[in-house]
């Protein structure tokens, strides 16, 4: 696991050093515009009922994850970065977006899992990323702790000071809903 983590860190550093900030952003936004994979219940059930998993199944699954996860992660970054400015003041939302950006970069920079060794390496990397993302729910809670929705589209701080008016009718709640639904889709896909 330490070898895999070290390899992932080196790959991530190389990936970041070869791309400028704008190139990295363009790559992220390009992936966020692709049709997002949504796991189907029948596929999940079929995968969970499979008794004897073959080497080819592991490789196929890893190839699929390598293909779909960058777009799913890019969309979570886009959701978070689209939240209005008051939601970024604590820095926590930006920290979560950075975590998703880094995961996006690690998966993109991983070699194609076209054989069993690489498929298992990708699987190990995804386990590490999954562990890193365990705190996201608490971090979102922390970020929203001091921000309240009055129910009329007005977002206030704890003292009642108006921070933001959601004139578009549910922009913030829609972004948070998409973020959480997409986060769940990522977790379900990785657990397949």
Secondary structure, DSSP 4 states (H G I P E B T S, - for coil): -HHHHHHHHHHHHHHHHHS-HHHHHHHHHHHHTSPPP---HHHHHHHHH-SS--HHHHHHHHHHHHHHHHHHHHHHHHHHHTS-GGGGTTSHHHHHHHHHHHHHHHHHHSPP--SHHHHHHHHHHHHHHHHHGGGHHHHHHHHHTT-EE-SSSEEE-TT--EEEE-TTSSHHHHHHHHHHHHHHHHHHHHH-
